[in-house]
Amino acid sequence: MKLLLTSGGITNASILDALVDLLGKPISACNALCIPTAEYGHPMCTPASAWRFVSGNSPAPMCDLGWKSLGLLELTALPSIDEGRWAPWIREADVFLVDGGDAAYLCHWMRQSGLAALLPSLPEAVWVGVSAGSMVMTPRIGKDFVNWKSAAGNDSTLGIVDFSIFPHLENRHMPENNLSSAQRWATDIGNPAYAIDDQSAIKVVEGVTQVVSEGIWKYFP
């Protein structure tokens, strides 16, 4: 699977170009599935914010880019549906648009639903995350970002990449997400990490990582 791990969505031309490059064809020729599941695990998210993401009215441009088709994939529903019905939906998608919220909650439902197990069989698909939708691919999110408590009681996530992500760097609506906080977070995280603002993204293809940015970011080796 190819990854475009963003903090704030497709917010500028550089990130949009990176997305089109990963897709290998125009957005208008791609079938997308949007995943709002992470919203329900975070205390600041509501049904209204989930609807804004799905309808293309959120501050994170994703669903409103002009896809050939756009479907809603709610991971909490999948365990109650036969896999033979929903697995084709996954395999037919060119791109997954994954909203933010709580990364631990999203990780839990990716595993419970069976989606996480299917990802290795989708080498050409593109995963585009916003905030928690990006962080879920990392080994750890750090205790600062734990809201929903997993059964394991820790901050571990899928570990598909070998680095962690501190999102929304220097966002004026999140004054606590500043560089000093990011540096303290990185000291505790125990693996390589990036702090990225909402004008930045991390592109990962076959293990090769590239930062795409029109804003500010910091790498912590």
C-alpha positions in Angstrom: 0.0 0.0 0.0 1.1 3.5 -0.8 0.7 6.1 2.0 0.1 9.9 2.1 0.1 10.8 5.7 -1.1 14.3 6.3 -1.9 16.5 9.3 -4.7 18.5 7.7 -5.7 16.8 4.4 -5.0 17.9 0.9 -4.3 21.6 1.8 -2.0 22.8 -1.0 -0.8 22.1 -4.5 2.3 20.2 -3.4 0.3 17.7 -1.4 -2.3 17.4 -4.2 0.5 16.7 -6.7 1.8 14.0 -4.4 -1.6 12.4 -4.2 -2.1 12.3 -8.0 1.4 10.9 -8.4 0.6 8.1 -5.9 -2.7 7.3 -7.7 -1.1 7.1 -11.1 -4.1 8.5 -12.8 -6.5 11.6 -12.4 -8.6 11.9 -9.3 -11.7 11.9 -11.6 -10.8 8.3 -12.6 -10.4 7.0 -9.1 -12.9 5.2 -6.8 -12.6 6.4 -3.2 -13.8 5.1 0.2 -13.9 7.5 3.1 -13.5 6.2 6.6 -14.8 8.4 9.5 -14.4 5.8 12.2 -11.7 7.6 14.2 -14.1 10.5 14.9 -16.2 8.4 17.3 -13.3 7.7 19.6 -12.3 11.3 20.3 -14.0 13.5 22.9 -13.8 16.6 20.7 -15.5 14.9 17.7 -19.3 14.7 17.1 -21.7 13.3 14.5 -21.7 16.7 13.0 -17.9 16.7 12.5 -18.1 13.2 11.0 -20.8 14.4 8.6 -18.6 17.4 7.6 -15.8 15.1 6.7 -17.9 12.8 4.7 -19.8 15.6 2.9 -16.6 17.5 2.0 -17.4 20.4 4.4 -14.6 19.8 6.9 -11.4 21.9 7.3 -9.5 18.9 5.9 -10.0 18.7 2.1 -10.4 15.1 1.1 -13.8 14.0 0.0 -14.5 17.0 -2.1 -11.7 16.6 -4.7 -13.8 15.3 -7.5 -13.5 11.5 -7.2 -15.1 9.2 -9.8 -17.0 7.6 -7.0 -17.0 8.1 -3.2 -18.3 5.6 -0.7 -18.6 5.5 3.1 -16.8 2.7 4.9 -17.7 2.5 8.6 -15.4 0.0 10.2 -17.5 -0.6 13.3 -20.2 -2.2 11.0 -17.9 -4.7 9.3 -17.7 -7.4 12.0 -21.5 -7.9 11.7 -21.3 -8.4 7.9 -19.9 -11.4 6.0 -16.4 -10.7 4.7 -17.4 -12.0 1.3 -19.6 -9.1 1.0 -17.4 -6.2 2.1 -13.9 -7.4 1.1 -14.7 -6.7 -2.6 -15.5 -3.1 -1.7 -12.0 -2.8 -0.3 -10.3 -4.4 -3.2 -12.1 -2.3 -5.8 -11.1 1.0 -4.2 -8.2 3.0 -5.5 -7.9 5.2 -2.4 -8.9 5.3 1.2 -9.6 8.7 2.7 -9.2 8.3 6.5 -10.4 11.0 8.9 -8.8 12.1 12.1 -10.1 11.6 15.7 -8.5 9.0 17.9 -5.8 6.8 16.5 -6.0 4.1 19.1 -9.7 3.7 18.5 -9.2 3.6 14.7 -6.4 1.0 15.2 -8.7 -1.1 17.3 -11.5 -1.1 14.7 -9.0 -1.7 11.8 -8.0 -4.9 13.5 -11.5 -5.9 14.7 -13.0 -5.3 11.3 -10.3 -7.2 9.3 -9.3 -4.2 7.3 -5.8 -4.2 8.8 -5.2 -7.8 7.7 -6.2 -7.0 4.1 -3.8 -4.0 3.7 -0.8 -6.1 2.7 -2.8 -7.5 -0.3 -3.4 -4.0 -1.7 0.0 -2.9 -3.1 -1.5 -0.3 -5.6 -4.1 1.2 -3.3 -3.4 4.6 -1.7 -4.1 5.4 2.0 -4.6 9.1 2.7 -4.8 10.0 6.3 -5.7 13.1 8.2 -4.1 13.4 11.7 -5.2 10.2 13.5 -5.8 8.6 10.1 -2.1 9.1 9.5 -0.9 8.3 13.1 -2.6 4.9 13.0 0.1 3.7 10.6 2.9 4.4 13.1 4.3 2.2 15.8 3.3 4.5 18.7 1.3 7.7 19.0 2.7 8.8 22.4 0.8 9.3 25.7 -0.1 12.9 24.8 -2.5 11.6 22.1 -4.2 8.8 24.0 -7.9 9.6 24.7 -9.5 6.2 24.1 -8.0 3.4 26.1 -7.3 0.2 24.3 -7.6 -3.2 26.0 -3.8 -3.3 25.9 -3.7 -0.1 27.8 -0.9 1.4 25.8 -0.3 3.8 22.9 0.8 1.3 20.2 -0.7 1.4 16.7 -0.3 -0.6 13.5 3.5 -0.1 13.0 3.2 -0.1 9.2 5.8 2.6 9.1 8.8 2.9 11.5 8.3 6.5 12.6 5.7 8.4 14.6 3.8 11.6 13.8 3.1 14.7 15.8 0.3 16.5 13.8 -1.0 20.0 13.7 2.3 21.6 14.5 1.9 25.3 15.5 -1.8 25.3 14.7 -3.4 28.4 16.2 -6.4 26.5 17.3 -4.2 24.0 19.1 -1.7 26.1 21.0 -0.4 23.1 22.9 0.8 21.5 19.6 3.9 23.7 19.5 7.5 22.8 18.8 8.5 22.6 22.4 5.7 20.0 23.1 6.8 18.1 20.0 10.4 17.9 21.2 9.3 16.6 24.6 6.9 14.1 22.9 9.7 12.9 20.6 12.1 12.3 23.5 9.6 9.8 25.0 8.5 8.1 21.8 11.5 5.8 21.3 11.6 5.7 17.5 12.2 8.2 14.7 9.4 10.8 14.5 8.1 13.8 12.5 6.3 16.8 13.7 4.3 18.3 10.8 1.9 21.2 10.3 -1.3 21.2 8.3 0.5 22.2 5.1 2.8 19.2 5.3 2.5 15.5 4.5 4.7 12.3 4.5 4.7 10.2 1.4 5.8 6.6 1.8 6.2 4.2 -1.2 8.0 0.8 -0.8 9.7 1.9 2.4 11.0 5.2 0.9 9.8 8.2 2.9 9.6 11.8 1.6 8.2 14.9 3.3 6.0 17.1 1.1 5.5 20.5 2.5 4.6 24.1 1.9 4.7 24.7 5.7 6.8 23.7 8.7 8.0 20.3 9.9 10.7 18.8 12.0 12.4 15.4 12.0 13.5 13.8 15.2 15.9 10.9 14.5 
